[in-house]
């Protein structure tokens, strides 16, 4: 299993941001929103592990194999569209739940949680794997693939907010 610069930067960024979130939770443990920082820390460590392990790719491959075995692979676009629609619904519910869960929290907590939703959306789109989107996400852009830049786009502001807490 080879690991490229995009994976190294993503896993490293997620691990560092996870540590920053953990630190934010521990600096003021009595605050009602400290739990949000802890959840974000755990989520980011899971994402770091997934970038290295490739769990989202393994799920994609298993579904592809199942579709081929059942003779439904040619119709996968219907399943992909349904998954994207369901993903949008879940993302909408997660957005609502995040806003409810962070009500009364300081703005950096709320914004950090919203950045985490952005990260999860990128991972979800990647897992559904539409060829046109994959062609863009896996295109090399400087030292990283586009997906690496998207990870950093969401993770770095999250880390900055955690570090400032």
N, C-alpha and C positions, 0 to 999 in steps of 0.2 A: 504494500500500500504506500504510494507516494503521496507526499503532502507538498503543495505548492505555496508560493508566496501569499496568495489570496487566503488560503486556509490558515496559514501561520498568522497573518495579520488579524484575521477575524477571530480566531481562537484566543490569541493574545489580548486583543482589545476586549473581548467579552470577559476574559478572566480578570483583567485589570479593573474593568468597570464593575464587575461583580464584587471585587474587593472594596471598591469605593462605596458601593451600596451597603455592603456589610458594615463598613466603618460608619456610614451615616446612621444606620440602625443602632449601632452600639454607642455612638456619641451621646445620643439623647433617648435612651430606651424607654423613658417614662412618657414620651410624647405619643399621642394616640396614633400617629401615622408611622411610627417606627416599624411597625409590622409590614407596611408597604415596601420599605427599603429591604427588609429581609426577604420578602417574596421576590423582589426584583433581583436580589443577589443570587438566589437559588435558580431563578429562571435563566439568568445570564450564564451561570455555570453549566446548566443543561445545554444551552445553545453552544457554548464553547466545546463541550464534549461532542455534540452532534456534528460540529464543523470538522472535528478530527475523525470521528467514528463514521460519519456519513449515514446516519440512521434514516434521514429523509430520503436519501437515494436508495437505500435498501427497501424502504416501504414502496417507493415508486417502482422499483424493479420487480418486487413481489406481485404488485397489482398488474404490471405488464405481463408477467408470466401467467398469471391466472386468466387474464383476458385472452392471451394466446391459446391456452389450454381449452378454454370454453368457446373458442371461435369468435370472440367478440372484439378482438383487437382492432379490426378495421373500423368499428363504431366507437372507438375510445373518445372521440371528440365530444360525443353526447355526455359521456360520464365526466369528462373534464369540465365541460360547461356547467353541468350540475354541481360538481364539486366547487367550482369558482362561485357559483350562485350561493351555495350553502356556506362557503367561506365568507362571502360578503355579509350574509345574515349573521353568522357567528361573530364576525368582526364588529358589526353594528351592535350586537348584544354585549360584546366585550367592551366596546366603547362606552355604552350606557352604564354597564356595571363598574367600569373604572371610574367614571365620573361620579357615580354614587359612592363608591368605596373611598374616594379621595375627597369627598365633600368635607370641607372644614380643614383640610390639610393645607400646608403652605404651598404656594404656587410651584416651587421646584419639585415637590413630591408629585403633584398632579401631572406636570409636564414630563417628568421622568417616566411615570407610568404610561403616558400616552406615547412616548418614544418607544417603550417596550412593545406596545401594540404594533407600532410601525415595523419593528423588527420581526415580530411574529407574522405579520402580513407578508413580508418578504420571504420568510421561510415557507409559508403556505403556498404562495405563488410558485416558488421553486419546486415544491413537492408535487404540485399538480402537473407541472412540466409541459406547458404548451410549446411546441417547437419554435414558433415565432418569438415568443418571450425568452425562451432559453437561448436563442441565437443572440439576443441582445445582452442578457444577463451574464453569459459566459464569454463575451467578447473581451479581449484584452484591451485595457485602457491604461496605458503607462505601466507601472509595475504590478498592477492588480487587475483582475477581471472586474467588470462592472458590478457584479454582485458584491464583491469585497468593498467597493466604494459605497454601495447601498447600506451594507452592514455598518460601516463606519459613520455614515450619515446619520443613522439612528442611535448608534451606541455612544459616540463621543459626546453629544450634548447630554445624554443620560448620565454619563460618567462625570461630566462637569458639574451638573446639578447635585449629584451625590457628594462629590468632593467638597463643594461649597457649603454643604449642610454641616 
